[in-house]
Amino acid sequence: MTTIIPLLLEGLPYPLPILLVLIGTGLLLAEALAPGAHFIVVGIALFLAGLVGVGLNAIGLGAIAVTLGMGATVLVGGALTLYAYREFDLYASGQAESTSDSDALRGKTGRVTERVTPSSGEVKLQNGGFNPNYQARTLTGDIPVGAEVIVTDPGGGNVIQVEALSVIEDDIDGELGLGSSREEREPESS
């Protein structure tokens, strides 16, 4: 077994620890270009394993000890990186809501950023996903910039249908309004 590992390493253009450092660095750069924790755990684990391998080679340990040290580093480094990623929520996945499909937009509220008409307009939804800005249309007249809106029909495409919150009144709002108008008309008798 002691002769197999050196034979495997002899065919490589660079020593294995250097390759691991380069591969880990490449994965970390890929993560920097496309964030989302796709490469960070493996990238850090391989980078650390490569550094450990370089260090163990420098102090003169044999191929088996270096290989075992790098293997242990991949396991421990990967586990610690995954733990840190989840524990510290590096990409703030718990804070930003994302939409799973267009139906998830129904009932979301937001503000008008460009006057909404039956043929044009734009809104910014609260917790509207990665890009909360949507093209919007309304069926009932125009909605001015800054008005609060609610999504009534997500549409399934790039354009959503919204209505101003100020004009939407449900049964509960109607009953509350009816009750308050009765109270105003009937003086309290003590």
BELLINNOR-V725242 format. One record per run of one state. SS is the DSSP state (H for helix, E for strand, - for the rest). FROM is the first residue (numbers start at 1). TO is the last residue. If there is no record, write none. Layout:
BEGIN
ss->SS from->FROM to->TO
ss->SS from->FROM to->TO
END
This chain:
BEGIN
ss->- from->1 to->1
ss->H from->2 to->10
ss->- from->11 to->15
ss->H from->16 to->33
ss->- from->34 to->39
ss->H from->40 to->58
ss->- from->59 to->62
ss->H from->63 to->88
ss->- from->89 to->101
ss->H from->102 to->105
ss->- from->106 to->108
ss->E from->109 to->114
ss->- from->115 to->115
ss->E from->116 to->116
ss->- from->117 to->121
ss->E from->122 to->125
ss->- from->126 to->132
ss->E from->133 to->137
ss->- from->138 to->142
ss->E from->143 to->143
ss->- from->144 to->147
ss->E from->148 to->153
ss->- from->154 to->158
ss->E from->159 to->164
ss->- from->165 to->170
ss->H from->171 to->185
ss->- from->186 to->190
END
